[in-house]
Amino acid sequence: MRHAPALTTLLALVAPAPAQPTDAALPPPPEWAQGAVWYQVFPERFANGNPANDPSTPGAFTPAWTSDFYSTTPLETESAWAGAAAWNREHRVLSARSPIARVIPFRRYGGDLQGVAARLDHLQALGVTAIYLCPVFQARSEHKYETSDHRHIDESLGNRGPARPVWSPDPLETADPATWRWTEA
């Protein structure tokens, strides 16, 4: 503790200065985004378009789509413990403050990109004009924010096996958003 004042002084000298408010104008949003009606999609929880690619990670538990989100079962809790042990994340289950917090990271509903594509007409009918997708890259979590490989779509959200095109290029589509149109997925 006798070095605490010196350490505090050193940290004060090397720490970055706090950001100062500025009057600089923010760049405007791109023209294509102005007036857009955005809808955020969490693919794993949105729609299951292909049950063949449902997650099979250790501890994954798949409740029914219509189940009560806030209730847990002994089987689900057991599954969460198995997943935590397999991922070396027992602390996640032990430190959870409630039974629901222990199991949520291991719930998988089987939603995938095929399910998103199948619901595009519905989103358009709601007036949605732009979609923000949560990450879709290879990751073991349900939300995919701790991606392990940005080069590959997680196989639980796409097709298992070798890569294959999902659609053919549209010769009328260009890089100019003004020419973009809704088509069959």
N, C-alpha and C positions, 0 to 999 in steps of 0.2 A: 504493500500500500504506500510505501514511502516514495515510490516512483510515479504515483498517480498524477501529481501536478505536472510533472515533466511530460508524461504521456498525453495528458489533456492538451497541453500547449502544442505538442507535436501534431496531434490530430487537428487542432484548430488551424495550423499552418498549412497542412496538406489537404484538408477537406475542401471540396469545391464550394464556391460561393453559392448561396441560395439564388435561385432564378428570380430575376426582377421582372415585374410586370412591364409589358411593352405595348406601345400604341401601334406597332406594326400590324398592318392588315393581314388577316389570314388569307391564303389563296382561296379563290372561289371553288365550289365543287364543280366537277366536270359537267358540261352541258347535258350529257345523257342522264346524269343523276338528279338534275334539278326537277323537282316535282314528282320524283319517283315515289311509289308506295312500296316500302321495303317490308320483307317478311323474313325473319330469321328461322332457319331450319336446322334442327339438331337431328341429323339423319337417323341415328340409332334409335331415337324415340319417336320418329315421325310416322313412318309407314313401312310395313314388312312386305316388300314386293317379291322376295325370293326366299322362302323358308330354307332352301338348300344351303344358303350361306350364313345361317344363323350362327352366332358365336359359340365356340366350344372351348374357350379359354378356361384354365383351372378356376373353379369356384363360380363360374358364370351361372346365374340362376335366371330363368326366364319365367316371370309371372305372366298370367293372362293379361292381354291388353286392357281388359276392363276391370282388373283387380283393384282393390283399394290400395292406393299408393302408400298410405300411412300405416298400413298393418304389415306385420311380418309373421312368418311361420317358423317353427323349429327347423324344418328342412332348409329354409332359406338362410337361417342363422348358421347352421352347420356348413352350408355351402360357402358362406362368406368366410368362415374360419379356414376352410380348406383352401380357398383362393388366397387368403392372406398368407398362409403358410407357404403355398407354392410360389408366391411373388416375393417372399421374405418381407412382408409388410404387416406382421402381426400387430405392430404398434398402431396401425390404422384402425384395427378392430378394437384393440384394448383401450385406446384413447378416445374412442367415440363416446359422446355424451348421452346417447339414447340408442335404443334398439334399432330404430330406423336408420340412424347415421352409420351403424355398423354394416348394414347390408346394401345401401344404395350404390356404393362403388362397384358392387359385383352384380347388380341387376343388368340384364341384357334383354331388350325387347325385340331384337331382330330387325329393326328398321334398317333400310339400306337405300342405295342410290336408285335402284329400280323402283322402290316405293315412292321416292321423291318424284321421279319421272312420271310415274302413273298418276300422280296428284297435281301435275302442273295445270291441267285444265281447271281443276277446282280452285287453285290459287288465283288463276287469271280471272275466274268468275267472281272472286272476292274483291277484285280490283288491284291485286298485287302486280307490280310492274318490275320489281327487282328483288332478287333473292340473295340473302347472305347465308352461306353454308358454314356451319361450324366445321372445324378441321375434319378431313376425311382420310388423312394419311395413316400409315401403319403405326398403331399404338395399342397398348393393352388396356387402356382405360376406356370407359364408355364414352367420354366426351372427346377423346383424341387430342387433347391439348398438349400432352407430353409426347409428341410424335417421336418415333424412333427412326423413321426413314421417310423423308419428304418426297422420295421418288416413286413411292408405291401407295396406291389407295389400299386401305385396310381390307383384307379379304372378306371380313364380315359385312362390309358395305358394298362390295362389288362382286365380281365373279371369282370363284376359286379356280386355280389352275392357270394355264398359260394366258397371257394377255390376248384379248381379241377386241376388235373395234365394237363399240356399242351402237354406232350410227355411221352412215356414209356421209362424207362431206357434201354440203349443199353448194352447188356451183354458183348459186345466186347470193350466197353469203359473203360479205366482205368485212374488212376491218372497220368500216364506217357504221357506227351504231344506227344512223338514220335509215340504213337499208335492212336492218334486222327485223325479223318477223317471227311470230309463233308458228311452230310446225309440230308435227307428230314426233314424239320422243322415240 
